[in-house]
Amino acid sequence: MVTTEMLDIYDEQDQHLGTCERSEVHRLGHWHHTFHCWLIRDTVDGRLLVFQKRHPDKDTFPDMYDITAAGHLSAGETFIDAAREIQEELGLPLRYEQLTHVLDIRDETFGSTRHGAFIDREVSSVFGAFSPYELPKYQLQQDEVSGIFEAPLQAMIELYQGKCNEVMASGVYTTDTTATIHKLTVHREQFVPHEGHYYIDVFQKLLTL
């Protein structure tokens, strides 16, 4: 039996209006709440940003680089509940108390999927956390995530400031059986788009944690 996911929906002033099926929320463009968590890792060579690659079968932005772990708040959920996304997607058992709130944003995205057009209006609470894991230790949710990657955080800031066109990154893919570390370059257009200065604002906050 398929369970229909329900989301709380809000007006422009973030006043609660009721609940709605997730598919309808995106079809009708209702405001809703989401959880973002960016992981960072300190090494002898500096602070690294951890990010994921979305599964190629995802309805929206397939195969693009994205927030380390993120998800919608189902109806009645709190951010304490939403922190489960980190373990579900990455196999990393972080508690909500280990996260640092970075900022809140309002973001509108318009696009299309094989099911039709969507309007994604999100109020997102963004968190940061330190990860104790090196890349091969993550246990990725294979139907959601196709890989996990790291890149120097300062270089990622400079990428979004337009000071460089690409950044060297390391990553592992869920299809690998030997946890091989791949070296590759990443570009801005390969990341899920967000309004305004989302990436610069978030990455600069992560630099100060």
N, C-alpha and C positions, 0 to 999 in steps of 0.2 A: 504493500500500500504506500503510495507516494504522499509524503507529508508536505503541505503547503506552508512555505515560510511566510510569516506575517511580520511586518515592520511597523513601528510607530511612525506616524507622519506629522509634519509640523507646517505652520504657515511662515510667511516671510519674517515675522518677529520671533520665530522659534517657539510659538505657543502650540501645545499639543492639540492635534485635531482628532486623533483616533488611530486606527490601525488599517493596514491595507496589504494585500498580497504583494510580495516582492516584485513580481513581473508587472503588476499594475502600477506600482510605485514608479518604476522606470518608464513605463509607457505614458503615464499621465504627468510625470515630472514633479511628483511630490517631494518636498524637502524631507530628509531623513538623516539619521546619525550614523557615523562610521568611526571605526577605530583604526589608527595607523600606528605601527611601532617600527622604528628604525633601529637596527642593532649596529653597534660599533665595537671595535676591538683594538686595544692598544698593544703595539709591538715595539721592538727596539728600533724599528724603522719609522715609527710614527703611528698615528691613529688611522685605522681602516674603516671604511663604510661597507656594511654588508647589505646586499640587495638580492632579490630573487628574479628569476626569469619565469614569466607566466607560461602555463601549459599551452601548446598550440591549439588545443580544442576549446579554450575559453571563448565564451561568446563575445566578450569585449577585450580589445587590445591583446589578441593572442600573440604569444612568442615575444612579447616586449618585456623589457626590464621594469621592475616595479619595487614598491615599498617592501621591506624585508618581510613583514607580516601585516595583514590588514583584513578587515571584514566588516560587514554590516552588523549593527545591533538589532537583534530580533526583538519583537514586541516584548516590553517588560524587562529587557536586559539592562545591566549597568556595565560600565567599563571594567569593573572587576570580573564580570562574566566574560566580557569580550577578550580579555587577555588570554583566554584559552586558544585563540587563533595561533599564538606563537608555538605552542606545543603541537597543535593539530597540523600546522603547515611545515614546521621545521624540526619537531622532535626535541625542542629545547624547553625544559620545564621551568620557565620563569614565572614568578608570582607578580601580581599587580603591584605589590609593595616594592618590587625591585625596579619598577619603571619610573621614569621622570617625565612629568608633563612638560612638553616643549611649547606648544601653541595650539590654538583652535583656528580653523579656517572654514570659509564658505566657498564652495567650488561648484560650478556648473559646467557639465560636459554634455555635448550633443554628438550623437553618432548613430551607427546602425550595426545590426547583427544579422545573422541569417533568419532571425525571427522578426526583423523589422527595425524601425527607428527607435532610439531610446533617448530620454532626457534624464540625466543623472544629476540631481541637485542634492549635494551632501553638506552637512555640517560635520566636519571631521575633527576629532581630538587627536593630536599627534603626540606620541610618546617616544622617548629614547631609552635605550638600555645597553649595558655592557654585556657582551657575549663571551663566555669562557671557551667557546668551541672554535677549533680550527675547522676549515672547510669539510674535510672528510667525515667529521663526527656528526654532522646534521643528518637527521632521518627525515627526508623530504616526503611530503604527501604527493604521491606520484600523479594523481589525477588533477592536481592543482598547480604544482610547481615542477618545472622541468630542469631547474638548476639553481645553484646558490653561488654568489660571487662576492669578491672583495676588491676594493680599489682605494687608494689613498684619499682620505676625506678632503684634504686641502686641494688636491688636484680636481676632485669633483666640484668643489666650489668654483675653481677657476674655469672649469668647463662651462658652467652655467653663467659665469660672468663674461663669457666670450673671450677669455684670455688664451684658450687653446681649443682645438677642434676634436681631440680625442684623448682618452685616458687609458693607460694600461691597467688591466684587471686580471684576476685569477679566479677560476671557478671550477666547480664539479657539476656533472649532469646526472640526473636520475637514471639515465640509460646506461651509465658506466657501471661495470661490475667490479672495477679495481680501484675506484676512487681516485682516478687520475686527475692531477691538477692541470688544467688547461690555462694557457696564457693567451690573452686576446685584447683587442682594443674595443672600447665602447664609445658611442657618440650620443649626443643629446636626443636626436630624433629616434633613438632606439628605446627611450624611456616613455612610460605612460604619461601623456600630457596632463598638466595641471595649470590652473589659472595663475597669472601674475608671477610673483617671485617665490612661489612655493618652495622650490628646491633650494634656492639660495638661502631663504629665511630659515628653513629647517636645518640645512647643513651647517650654517653658521652657529645655530643654537647647539647642535651636536658637538661642535668643536670646543664648546665651553663646559661641557658636562664633566 
